[in-house]
Amino acid sequence: MLEDFIPNPQVRERHEITVRAPAALVFETACKLDLASIPLVRAIFWMRARILRAKNERQRSLNLIEGMRALGWQCLAQQDGRFYIAGAVCQPWNADVVFEPVAPDRFASYAVPDQVKIAWSIEAEPLGPALTRFVTETRAIGTGEAARRKFRRYWRFFGIGIVLIRKLLLARLRRIAEKTYRDTI
């Protein structure tokens, strides 16, 4: 689904899980999931802030939709209960990252130098009445050779934390959605 926005990414991370709950419930749970509620995720954000000497460390609620919009992420495409795609441009190597939204119709062609375009998606695919494949994918690319070099260095060091956040998010999502579903039947 991110192909329209970043067809040839510099980085592509895709993770999926199967959840024993209806797709609509899984999707709603994902949209409201607070990343900052996961202690190891908070620790990863804290560590990045310390290493890069960030001045504006943010340890507030970061649910996947409203929290990310508040940080500057733009909705690029969505289908209620099924998928959500967000994107932004930034310089992730800076200590205090500022995410700038870009309109969906301009995102693919955006080429302001020294930026990284990042798009991520969440998708809940029904496999049955109470079985869902949940997928998250992130793609990123520098807008020029200098940005690609800087991003490559950044990703080499911080990419493992970003991947770990995705895995922690999926595990938490499965636990919450399956418990919520069990409690309703």
Backbone hydrogen bonds, N-H to C=O, Kabsch-Sander energy under -0.5 kcal/mol:
donor,donor_aa,acceptor,acceptor_aa,energy
5,F,2,L,-1.5
6,I,2,L,-2.7
10,Q,140,A,-2.5
11,V,140,A,-2.1
13,E,138,T,-2.7
15,H,136,T,-2.8
17,I,134,F,-2.2
19,V,132,T,-3.1
21,A,19,V,-1.8
26,V,22,P,-2.3
27,F,23,A,-3.0
28,E,24,A,-2.3
29,T,25,L,-2.5
30,A,26,V,-2.4
31,C,27,F,-2.5
32,K,28,E,-1.4
33,L,29,T,-1.0
33,L,30,A,-0.7
35,L,33,L,-0.8
35,L,62,L,-1.4
37,S,34,D,-1.7
38,I,35,L,-1.8
41,V,38,I,-0.7
42,R,38,I,-2.1
43,A,39,P,-2.2
44,I,40,L,-2.1
45,F,41,V,-2.4
46,W,42,R,-2.6
47,M,43,A,-2.8
48,R,44,I,-2.4
49,A,45,F,-2.3
50,R,46,W,-2.3
51,I,47,M,-2.8
52,L,48,R,-2.6
53,R,49,A,-0.6
54,A,49,A,-2.7
57,E,55,K,-0.5
59,Q,57,E,-0.6
64,L,30,A,-0.6
64,L,33,L,-1.0
65,I,31,C,-1.3
68,M,63,N,-1.2
69,R,65,I,-2.5
70,A,66,E,-2.1
71,L,67,G,-0.9
72,G,68,M,-0.5
72,G,69,R,-1.4
73,W,68,M,-2.2
74,Q,87,G,-2.9
76,L,85,I,-3.0
77,A,85,I,-1.4
79,Q,83,F,-2.5
82,R,79,Q,-2.7
83,F,79,Q,-1.9
84,Y,122,I,-2.1
85,I,77,A,-2.9
86,A,120,W,-2.8
87,G,74,Q,-2.3
88,A,118,I,-2.2
89,V,100,E,-2.3
90,C,116,V,-1.7
94,N,91,Q,-2.4
97,V,95,A,-0.9
99,F,71,L,-0.8
99,F,97,V,-0.5
100,E,89,V,-2.8
100,E,98,V,-0.5
106,R,103,A,-1.7
107,F,103,A,-1.2
108,A,104,P,-0.6
110,Y,106,R,-0.9
110,Y,107,F,-0.9
116,V,90,C,-2.5
117,K,141,I,-2.8
118,I,88,A,-2.8
119,A,139,R,-2.6
120,W,86,A,-2.5
121,S,137,E,-2.5
122,I,84,Y,-2.1
123,E,135,V,-2.1
124,A,82,R,-3.0
125,E,123,E,-0.6
125,E,133,R,-3.2
127,L,131,L,-3.3
128,G,131,L,-1.3
131,L,128,G,-1.1
132,T,19,V,-2.6
133,R,125,E,-2.9
134,F,17,I,-2.9
134,F,132,T,-0.6
135,V,123,E,-2.5
135,V,133,R,-0.5
136,T,15,H,-2.8
137,E,121,S,-1.6
138,T,13,E,-2.7
139,R,119,A,-3.0
140,A,11,V,-2.1
141,I,117,K,-2.0
143,T,115,Q,-2.8
148,R,144,G,-2.6
149,R,145,E,-2.3
150,K,146,A,-2.3
151,F,147,A,-2.8
152,R,148,R,-2.4
153,R,149,R,-2.1
154,Y,150,K,-2.4
155,W,151,F,-3.3
156,R,152,R,-2.2
157,F,153,R,-1.3
158,F,154,Y,-3.2
159,G,155,W,-2.3
161,G,158,F,-0.6
162,I,158,F,-1.6
163,V,159,G,-2.6
164,L,160,I,-2.3
165,I,161,G,-2.2
166,R,162,I,-1.7
167,K,163,V,-2.1
168,L,164,L,-2.6
169,L,165,I,-2.5
170,L,166,R,-2.3
171,A,167,K,-2.1
172,R,168,L,-2.4
173,L,169,L,-2.8
174,R,170,L,-2.5
175,R,171,A,-2.1
176,I,172,R,-2.6
177,A,173,L,-2.8
178,E,174,R,-2.5
179,K,175,R,-2.0
180,T,176,I,-2.8
181,Y,177,A,-2.4
182,R,178,E,-2.7
183,D,179,K,-2.4
184,T,180,T,-0.8
184,T,181,Y,-1.1
185,I,181,Y,-0.9
185,I,182,R,-0.6
